[in-house]
Amino acid sequence: MTTRLFSLWAIGFTLGCEPAADDPSQTDPGEAPMNEVISLVVDATDRETFAYVDLDTATVLGPEAASSADWELAIRRFEIRTNGGDSGSGQVMAGLAVDPEGFYDASGEPVVDAFVQADAEAQLAALTTPFTTPALSSDRIEGVFSEDWFDYNPQTGIATANLDIGWLIRNGEGDGFARVRMNDLDFPTREGNGIQSFSVAVEVEDAKGLQKPVFFEGSVPGEGGEVCYDMEADENVPCTGTAWDLMLGFSGRDSFIYTNSGDIGDGAGGALGPYPWKVLETYTRASASPEGSDLSPRFFVDETQSVFSTESWYAYDLQNQFRLYPNYRVYAVQVSDEGPLYGVQVAGYYDDADVAGHVTLRFLEL
């Protein structure tokens, strides 16, 4: 369902000029046409498949659009991605433009009454008030290891192993665990010869607890690439299927360690951390804390992140009702370097029958 709410904002107004007159007959002949705020309800109830939104035409496209540049936003339940970077073939970039006041306290915790009592129409002003375009970025995969596994010297351009922290990992089959940390790394990033060598210490858990370390070792050529490892077999393996457990490599300027999970692989892997190694050394198992708490359900997978997830558009379960509440943040969405710029606001997550997964987008071209 698409609803055109009302006309507002001449192009000149977004650039800091005077607003257009309410009476079209009073506008100057050469003034830019008015833009419209559009409301679009997206059926994102499918837990497996994204719905693809074309902001230019205010339409929702089917799964066949996934590999195209025809869409700007992809929505699956509460997850929103943009068509760029690691999420798609487009050039879309986005950033948080407006963060309405009152929804979070000084410590960043949700203010329950503000969320529960928020009026969607009143919050439209956050979208329709001119704002400065924020820094924009494309989607990227954020692994649990992030960039914490190496130390980088900006003077020499050399990355070396960070020996002070470690992780707990779950294998690609989802039924095995290990404690890991970097053991060695020789990566002179400016020489163009790739990762000369690396070594990751892997302590696999069995019925008796953590065993003596085995080592995931290898190198990556100058053009980039990745190496994968099966910790039970203690050997490097192809990066396909569920057999591999850890992947190490680099692409362009990004270096990474991933588990066979989420958007990276077909497996059921995951990781917890980083932990200071002095703390992690007190663990006798990789699937339980020293106090005996089961950690196996708490492992995180490696997933693609957009600004809609890093600067979340909602708060959840504020009244023990397992509901999502929008915070009415406004995101700037740039279609391409020379394409249009949109202001986008998420204004709802439920339809008239209170069924979750019906995302209400409000947007306008700036």
C-alpha positions in Angstrom: 0.0 0.0 0.0 1.4 3.4 -1.0 0.1 6.7 0.3 1.2 10.1 -0.7 0.8 12.1 2.5 1.3 15.7 1.3 3.4 18.0 -0.8 6.3 19.9 0.7 9.9 21.0 0.3 10.9 22.6 -2.9 14.4 21.5 -3.8 15.6 25.0 -3.0 14.3 24.6 0.6 16.5 21.6 1.2 19.5 23.7 0.2 18.6 26.4 2.7 16.5 28.7 0.6 13.1 30.0 1.5 10.2 27.5 1.5 7.7 27.5 -1.3 4.4 29.2 -0.9 1.4 27.0 0.0 -0.5 28.3 -2.9 1.0 26.9 -6.1 -0.3 30.0 -8.0 2.1 32.1 -5.9 5.3 30.2 -6.8 7.9 31.6 -9.1 7.7 30.2 -12.7 11.3 28.8 -12.5 10.9 27.2 -9.0 11.7 23.5 -8.7 8.6 21.2 -8.4 7.5 20.1 -4.9 8.5 16.7 -3.6 6.2 14.4 -1.7 6.4 12.4 1.5 5.4 8.8 0.5 4.3 6.1 2.9 4.8 2.6 1.8 3.9 -0.5 3.8 6.3 -3.4 3.0 5.2 -7.0 3.7 8.4 -8.3 5.2 6.9 -11.2 7.1 8.9 -13.9 5.3 11.7 -15.0 7.6 13.9 -16.3 4.8 13.4 -13.9 1.8 13.9 -10.2 1.6 11.4 -7.8 0.1 13.2 -5.3 -2.2 12.1 -1.6 -2.2 12.6 0.7 -5.1 12.4 4.2 -3.7 12.4 5.8 -7.1 9.1 4.2 -8.0 7.8 3.6 -4.4 7.3 -0.1 -5.2 8.2 -3.4 -3.7 10.0 -5.9 -5.9 10.2 -9.7 -5.7 13.1 -12.0 -5.0 14.1 -11.8 -8.7 15.4 -8.3 -8.1 18.0 -9.5 -5.5 21.0 -9.3 -7.9 19.9 -6.1 -9.7 20.5 -2.4 -9.0 16.8 -1.7 -9.2 16.3 -1.6 -5.4 17.6 0.6 -2.7 16.4 -1.1 0.5 15.9 -4.8 1.3 13.7 -5.7 4.3 13.3 -9.0 6.0 11.3 -8.8 9.2 13.0 -6.1 11.2 16.3 -6.3 9.2 16.9 -3.5 6.7 19.9 -3.5 4.3 20.9 -1.2 1.4 21.9 -2.1 -2.1 25.7 -1.6 -1.9 28.9 -2.9 -0.4 28.4 -6.5 0.9 24.6 -6.4 0.5 24.1 -5.9 -3.2 25.4 -4.9 -6.7 24.2 -1.3 -6.4 26.0 1.8 -5.2 23.7 2.8 -2.4 25.1 4.4 0.7 23.3 5.6 3.8 23.8 7.4 7.1 21.9 8.4 10.2 20.7 12.0 9.6 18.3 12.7 12.4 18.0 11.2 15.9 14.8 12.6 17.5 15.2 13.6 21.1 13.7 11.9 24.1 13.7 8.3 23.1 17.0 7.4 24.9 18.4 8.6 28.2 21.9 9.9 28.8 23.3 6.3 29.1 21.6 5.3 25.9 18.9 3.2 27.5 15.4 3.4 25.9 12.9 5.7 27.7 9.9 3.4 27.8 7.2 6.1 28.0 8.6 8.0 25.1 8.4 4.9 22.9 5.1 3.7 24.0 3.4 7.1 23.9 5.1 8.3 20.6 2.6 9.6 18.0 3.6 8.6 14.5 2.2 11.7 12.8 3.9 14.0 15.3 7.2 12.3 14.6 6.8 13.0 10.8 8.4 16.4 11.5 11.8 14.7 12.0 11.6 13.7 8.3 10.2 17.0 7.0 12.6 19.4 8.8 15.7 20.1 6.7 18.8 18.4 7.9 22.5 18.2 7.0 23.5 15.2 5.0 25.5 12.9 7.3 28.6 10.8 6.5 27.4 7.9 4.3 28.6 4.3 4.1 27.8 1.1 2.3 26.8 -2.2 4.0 29.6 -4.4 5.1 30.0 -7.8 6.8 30.9 -7.3 10.5 32.5 -10.4 11.8 32.7 -11.1 15.5 36.5 -11.0 15.3 36.2 -7.5 13.8 39.8 -6.1 13.5 40.7 -6.9 17.1 42.8 -10.0 16.1 45.7 -7.9 14.8 47.8 -4.9 15.8 48.5 -2.4 13.1 51.6 -0.1 13.1 50.7 3.0 11.0 54.4 4.0 10.8 55.5 0.8 9.2 52.2 -0.5 7.7 52.8 -3.9 9.3 50.0 -5.9 11.0 51.1 -8.3 13.7 49.2 -10.8 15.9 47.3 -9.5 18.9 48.2 -12.0 21.6 46.3 -10.3 24.4 42.7 -11.4 23.5 40.9 -14.5 22.3 37.6 -16.0 21.3 35.4 -19.0 21.8 34.1 -20.4 18.5 31.5 -22.9 17.4 32.3 -25.1 14.4 30.5 -25.2 11.1 28.5 -28.3 11.9 27.2 -26.5 15.1 28.2 -29.3 17.4 31.8 -28.5 18.4 33.6 -25.7 20.2 37.1 -24.3 20.7 39.1 -21.6 22.3 41.3 -19.6 19.9 43.7 -16.7 19.6 46.3 -15.4 17.2 49.6 -17.1 17.5 51.6 -15.2 14.8 51.0 -12.9 11.9 53.4 -11.4 9.3 51.4 -9.0 7.1 53.4 -6.1 5.6 50.3 -4.3 4.2 52.2 -1.8 2.0 54.4 -4.2 0.1 51.6 -5.7 -1.9 52.8 -9.3 -1.3 49.9 -10.3 0.9 49.9 -12.1 4.2 53.3 -13.7 4.4 52.3 -16.1 7.1 49.7 -16.5 9.9 49.1 -18.9 12.7 46.0 -19.3 14.9 46.1 -21.4 18.0 43.0 -23.6 18.3 42.2 -25.5 21.5 39.4 -27.9 20.6 36.9 -29.1 23.3 36.2 -32.7 23.7 34.6 -34.8 26.5 37.6 -34.1 28.8 37.7 -30.3 28.2 40.1 -28.2 26.1 42.9 -30.0 24.4 46.4 -29.0 23.5 46.4 -26.4 20.7 46.5 -27.3 17.1 47.4 -24.5 14.6 45.5 -23.0 11.7 48.4 -21.8 9.4 48.9 -20.5 5.9 49.5 -17.4 3.8 47.4 -15.2 1.4 48.8 -13.9 -1.9 49.1 -10.2 -2.8 45.8 -10.1 -4.8 43.9 -11.2 -1.7 41.8 -14.2 -0.9 41.0 -16.5 2.0 42.1 -19.7 3.6 39.7 -22.0 5.5 40.3 -24.5 8.3 38.6 -27.6 9.8 39.5 -27.7 13.5 38.5 -31.3 14.1 40.5 -32.6 11.1 43.3 -30.0 11.9 43.7 -29.2 8.2 43.1 -26.5 5.7 40.0 -27.2 3.6 38.0 -25.6 0.8 35.8 -22.7 1.9 32.6 -24.5 0.9 29.9 -26.4 2.8 29.9 -26.9 6.5 33.2 -28.6 7.1 35.3 -25.4 7.5 35.2 -23.6 10.8 37.5 -20.6 10.5 38.3 -18.4 7.5 41.2 -15.9 7.4 42.1 -13.6 4.6 41.9 -10.1 3.1 40.2 -8.3 0.3 41.2 -4.8 -0.8 41.8 -2.9 2.5 39.8 -5.3 4.7 41.4 -8.1 6.6 39.2 -10.6 8.3 38.6 -13.8 10.3 35.1 -15.3 10.0 33.3 -18.3 11.3 31.2 -20.5 9.1 28.0 -18.7 9.9 25.4 -16.0 9.0 26.1 -14.3 5.7 29.6 -15.9 5.3 29.0 -19.6 5.0 26.4 -22.4 4.9 27.3 -23.6 8.4 26.0 -23.2 12.0 29.2 -21.6 13.4 29.6 -18.6 15.5 31.9 -16.9 18.0 32.0 -15.1 21.4 34.4 -12.4 22.3 36.8 -10.9 22.3 37.9 -11.7 25.9 41.1 -10.7 27.5 43.4 -13.8 27.2 44.1 -13.7 31.0 40.3 -14.1 31.5 39.9 -16.7 28.8 42.7 -18.8 30.2 40.5 -19.5 33.2 38.0 -21.4 31.0 38.2 -25.2 31.0 35.6 -25.5 28.3 34.7 -23.5 25.2 31.0 -24.1 25.5 30.6 -23.1 29.2 31.8 -20.4 31.6 34.1 -21.2 34.4 31.0 -21.2 36.7 29.4 -23.8 34.5 26.9 -21.7 32.6 26.0 -23.1 29.2 27.3 -20.7 26.5 26.3 -22.7 23.4 23.1 -20.7 22.7 24.9 -17.3 23.0 27.3 -17.5 20.1 27.1 -14.7 17.5 27.2 -15.2 13.7 28.9 -13.0 11.2 26.3 -10.9 9.4 26.1 -8.0 7.0 25.4 -4.7 8.8 23.8 -1.5 7.5 23.3 1.8 9.2 19.7 0.6 9.9 21.2 -2.1 12.2 24.3 -0.2 13.6 22.0 2.8 14.4 18.9 0.8 15.0 15.5 2.1 14.0 13.7 0.4 16.9 13.6 -0.7 20.5 12.4 -4.1 21.6 10.4 -5.7 24.4 10.1 -2.5 26.5 7.0 -3.8 28.4 7.7 -7.5 28.4 5.4 -7.8 25.4 8.0 -8.8 22.8 7.1 -5.9 20.5 9.1 -3.5 18.4 8.8 0.2 18.8 10.1 2.6 16.2 12.4 5.5 17.4 11.6 7.5 14.2 15.2 8.1 13.3 15.7 9.5 9.8 18.3 8.0 7.5 19.8 9.7 4.4 19.9 7.1 1.6 22.0 8.0 -1.5 21.2 5.9 -4.6 24.6 6.5 -6.2 27.3 9.2 -6.6 25.1 11.1 -9.0 21.7 9.6 -8.1 19.0 11.0 -5.9 19.2 11.4 -2.1 16.3 10.3 0.1 15.3 10.9 3.6 13.8 7.6 5.0 12.0 7.0 8.3 10.5 3.7 9.7 7.2 4.5 11.2 5.7 1.1 12.1 6.1 -2.6 12.2 2.5 -3.9 12.5 -0.4 -3.9 10.2 -4.0 -3.0 11.1 -4.5 -6.6 12.4 -1.4 -6.2 14.6 0.6 -8.7 12.5 4.3 -8.2 12.8 6.6 -7.8 9.8 4.6 -5.1 8.0 7.2 -2.3 7.9 5.9 1.2 7.2 8.4 3.4 5.4 8.1 7.1 5.0 10.4 8.8 2.6 10.9 11.7 0.3 13.5 12.7 -2.3 15.6 15.6 -1.1 
